Amino acid sequence: MTSPHPSPLSSLPLSVWLGPVLALRLHEVGMDLMLRRRAKLTGLACVLVRGLLGEQLRAAWCLTGAPQCTGCPVAGECDFARFFHGGGPHPFWLQGVPADDVLPAGRRVQARLCLLPPLHRAAPLLTEALQRALLAVLPAADLVRTQQATLPVAALLPEVSGGAVRLWTETPLDLRGSWDLCRTQCPQAPWFALLLRAGVRRLDGLLRLCRPPEEPVPRVALPDLRGLQVQGRLVPWRGSRYSHRQEQRLLLRGLVGEVLLQGDPVPEVLPLLRVLAVTGVGKATAFGLGSMRLESGS
C-alpha cells in the first residue's frame, strides 16, 4: 500500500523536504573572463550584464514591438513577459559577476547563468546573449572558457563536510523577513535565521515553477538554532540600479562578509546551505545578488 502524500499543513524534516529540490535539473552556462586592464563602469557589473541580457532577449522574444511590456495585450503568451516580468522567483539566476563598479586588471570573472526546466529550450539564445552582454560590459576582457551542462542540483553542490563551515558572500545577500522573529530563533546571529527562512522560501518558489499547480509543496521544519556559534560577521551593503521599466533608480541592499559557523545546528542546516550556494538566496538573484560560497572550516 502506498503512503498518502503529506497534507499542505504537514512539516517535513529538512533533509526529506530537500529531496525534490536536489532532483531539479539545471542547465548551467559558464563563462570565464580575464580582464586585461582596469574597468571603471557606469554601474554594478552584475546589474549591467543582467540589463543587457534582458534587452537582447526582449528584442528576440517581443511579439508586438511595443516600447514596454506594461499593458501589452499579449503578455500572457510572451516568453519574455512570463519569465522576466512575472512575480515570485524567476526560472533563471546570474552568479559570479561582481556587484562592483570598478574591477582591477587581472581580475577573473567566472560568470554562471543557471536555467530551470522552463527555460532549457532557450539555452542557445541565452548563451549567446550572455556572452554579448559580458563582453559589452567588460570590453577589455578575454573570454577564456565557455562551458555548459545540464545536471541535477545534487551534482552541483559544493563539497563541504564537518562540524564547522566557512561562509562568505560572493555578492550581497538581500534577505527579507521578520528580524524580531529571527532574534528569537537565533539570538546570537539573527541574520542566519533570516538566511535559512529566505532560503526555504526561494526553494519553495523554484519548486512551484517546475511542478503542476495542483501539486502542493509541503512545509519544512527547521532545527533549533540556539546552539549556533559564529565567528566573524556580515555587514550592511547599499547599492542601486536604474530600472528602465519603472524609469527610476531603485535601492539595492544586502549583507556582505565572511563567517565561521560551528555548533550543533550546523550539520542539520548544512544540506540547505549547500543547495543555496547553487541557487542563490534572497532578492535580486536574477541581477546577480544573493551568491554565497561555502567551504569546510576549522
C-alpha positions in Angstrom: 0.0 0.0 0.0 1.4 3.4 -0.9 1.6 6.1 1.7 -0.5 9.2 1.3 1.0 12.5 0.2 1.6 14.8 3.2 -1.1 17.4 3.6 -0.2 21.0 2.8 -0.1 21.8 6.5 2.4 19.0 7.4 6.0 19.7 8.0 8.8 17.5 6.7 12.3 17.2 8.1 14.7 19.5 6.2 16.7 16.6 4.7 13.5 15.0 3.4 12.0 18.3 2.1 15.1 19.0 0.1 14.7 15.8 -2.0 12.7 17.3 -4.8 15.0 20.3 -4.9 18.1 18.1 -5.3 16.4 16.4 -8.3 15.7 19.6 -10.2 17.7 19.7 -13.4 19.6 22.9 -14.0 21.2 24.0 -17.3 24.2 26.0 -16.3 26.1 28.2 -18.7 29.6 29.1 -17.5 31.9 31.8 -19.0 35.3 32.6 -17.6 36.8 36.0 -18.5 40.1 37.7 -17.6 40.4 41.5 -17.6 43.4 42.9 -19.5 43.1 46.3 -17.8 41.2 48.0 -15.1 37.5 48.5 -15.8 35.5 51.5 -14.4 31.8 51.0 -15.1 28.7 53.2 -15.0 27.0 50.8 -12.6 27.4 47.5 -10.9 28.8 44.9 -13.2 26.2 42.3 -12.5 23.3 44.7 -12.9 24.7 46.0 -16.2 25.1 42.4 -17.5 21.6 41.5 -16.5 20.2 44.7 -18.1 21.9 44.0 -21.4 20.8 40.3 -21.2 17.2 41.4 -20.8 17.4 43.9 -23.6 18.6 41.3 -26.1 16.0 38.7 -25.0 13.2 41.3 -25.2 14.3 42.2 -28.8 14.3 38.5 -29.7 11.1 37.4 -28.0 8.8 40.5 -28.1 5.6 39.7 -30.2 4.5 43.3 -30.8 7.4 45.6 -30.9 5.8 47.7 -28.2 8.2 50.0 -26.3 7.4 48.4 -22.9 5.6 45.3 -21.6 3.2 47.0 -19.2 -0.3 46.9 -20.6 0.7 44.6 -23.5 -2.4 42.6 -24.6 -0.3 39.5 -25.5 1.9 39.5 -22.4 0.4 36.2 -21.3 1.7 34.5 -24.5 5.2 36.1 -24.4 8.2 34.3 -23.0 9.9 37.5 -22.0 7.0 38.8 -20.1 6.4 35.5 -18.4 10.0 34.7 -17.5 11.4 38.2 -16.8 8.5 40.2 -15.5 6.5 37.6 -13.6 6.1 37.7 -9.9 8.0 35.4 -7.5 11.3 33.8 -8.3 12.5 33.8 -12.0 13.4 30.5 -13.6 17.0 31.8 -14.0 19.7 33.5 -12.0 23.1 35.0 -12.5 26.1 34.3 -10.4 29.8 35.1 -10.5 29.6 38.6 -11.9 30.8 41.1 -9.2 28.5 43.7 -7.6 31.2 46.3 -8.1 31.7 49.2 -10.5 35.5 49.1 -10.5 37.3 45.9 -11.4 41.1 45.7 -11.3 43.3 44.5 -14.2 43.9 40.7 -13.9 40.5 40.2 -12.3 39.0 36.8 -13.2 35.2 36.8 -13.7 33.5 33.4 -13.6 30.0 34.1 -14.8 27.3 31.5 -14.4 23.8 31.6 -15.7 21.5 28.9 -14.3 18.3 27.9 -16.1 15.4 25.9 -14.7 13.5 23.5 -17.0 11.0 26.2 -18.2 14.0 27.9 -19.9 16.1 24.9 -21.1 14.8 25.2 -24.6 16.0 28.8 -24.7 19.6 27.9 -23.6 21.2 28.6 -27.0 19.7 32.1 -27.2 20.5 32.9 -23.6 24.1 31.6 -24.0 24.7 34.0 -27.0 23.0 36.9 -25.2 25.1 36.3 -22.0 28.4 36.3 -24.0 27.4 39.5 -25.8 26.4 41.2 -22.5 29.6 40.2 -20.7 31.9 41.5 -23.5 29.8 44.7 -23.9 30.2 45.5 -20.1 33.8 44.3 -20.0 35.2 45.1 -23.4 38.8 44.8 -22.1 38.2 41.2 -21.1 39.3 38.0 -22.8 36.8 35.1 -22.9 39.0 32.3 -21.6 36.5 29.4 -21.5 32.8 28.6 -22.1 31.1 25.5 -20.8 27.5 24.2 -20.5 26.0 21.3 -18.7 22.5 20.1 -17.6 22.7 18.4 -14.3 20.6 17.8 -11.2 21.1 20.3 -8.3 22.6 17.3 -6.3 25.5 17.1 -8.8 26.4 20.8 -8.4 26.6 21.0 -4.6 29.9 22.2 -3.1 31.9 19.6 -1.2 31.6 20.7 2.4 31.6 18.5 5.5 32.3 18.6 9.2 31.0 20.5 12.1 32.5 23.8 11.1 31.6 25.7 7.9 33.1 28.9 6.5 30.5 31.0 4.6 31.3 34.1 2.6 29.3 36.3 0.3 30.2 36.4 -3.4 27.6 39.2 -3.9 25.4 40.9 -1.3 22.6 38.8 0.3 19.3 40.8 0.2 17.4 39.0 3.0 13.9 40.0 3.8 11.7 38.9 6.7 11.0 39.5 10.4 14.1 40.4 12.3 12.1 40.2 15.6 11.2 36.6 14.9 14.7 35.7 13.8 16.2 37.3 17.0 14.1 34.8 19.0 15.1 31.8 16.8 18.8 32.7 16.7 19.6 35.4 19.2 23.4 35.2 18.6 23.0 35.7 14.8 19.5 36.8 13.7 20.7 37.1 10.1 21.4 33.4 10.0 17.8 32.5 10.8 16.7 35.1 8.2 19.0 33.4 5.7 17.5 30.0 6.3 14.0 31.2 6.1 14.7 33.2 3.0 16.3 30.1 1.5 13.3 27.9 2.2 11.0 30.5 0.6 13.2 30.7 -2.5 13.4 26.9 -2.9 9.7 26.6 -2.4 9.2 29.1 -5.2 11.6 27.3 -7.5 9.8 24.0 -6.9 6.5 25.6 -7.7 7.8 26.9 -11.1 8.6 23.3 -12.0 5.6 21.4 -10.6 2.0 21.2 -11.7 -0.1 23.9 -10.0 -2.3 21.4 -8.2 0.7 19.6 -6.7 1.4 21.1 -3.2 4.8 21.8 -1.8 4.9 20.6 1.9 6.2 22.8 4.7 9.6 22.3 6.2 10.7 22.1 9.9 13.9 24.0 10.6 16.1 22.9 13.5 16.7 24.7 16.8 19.4 27.3 16.1 20.2 28.4 19.6 23.4 26.3 19.8 25.0 28.1 16.8 28.4 29.6 17.3 29.5 32.4 14.9 32.9 34.0 14.4 33.1 37.0 12.1 30.1 39.0 10.8 28.1 40.2 7.9 27.8 43.9 7.5 25.2 46.1 5.6 25.8 47.0 2.0 24.0 49.5 -0.2 23.8 50.0 -3.9 21.3 50.9 -6.6 20.2 50.1 -10.2 18.3 52.1 -12.7 15.0 50.5 -13.8 14.1 51.4 -17.4 10.7 49.8 -16.9 9.9 51.9 -13.9 12.0 54.9 -15.1 13.6 55.4 -11.7 16.6 54.4 -9.6 15.9 51.5 -7.2 17.8 50.9 -4.0 19.7 47.6 -3.6 20.7 46.4 -0.2 22.2 43.4 1.4 24.7 41.8 3.7 28.4 41.1 2.9 31.2 39.4 4.8 32.6 36.1 5.9 31.8 34.0 9.0 32.8 30.7 10.5 29.7 28.6 11.7 30.1 26.0 14.4 27.9 24.2 16.9 25.1 21.5 16.9 22.8 23.2 14.3 25.5 23.2 11.6 25.3 19.6 10.4 21.5 19.9 10.3 21.3 23.0 8.2 24.4 22.2 6.0 22.3 20.4 3.3 20.2 23.6 2.9 23.3 25.9 2.8 24.9 23.7 0.1 21.8 24.0 -2.1 21.6 27.8 -1.6 25.2 28.0 -2.7 23.9 26.7 -6.1 20.6 28.6 -6.3 21.4 31.8 -4.5 19.2 33.3 -1.9 17.2 36.4 -1.2 16.0 39.2 -3.5 17.5 40.1 -6.9 19.2 36.8 -7.7 18.3 37.4 -11.3 20.6 40.5 -11.1 23.4 38.6 -9.6 22.9 39.3 -5.9 22.5 36.5 -3.3 25.5 34.4 -4.2 27.5 32.8 -1.4 30.3 30.3 -1.1 31.0 27.5 1.4 34.0 25.5 2.5 34.8 23.3 5.4 36.1 25.3 8.3 38.3 24.8 11.3 
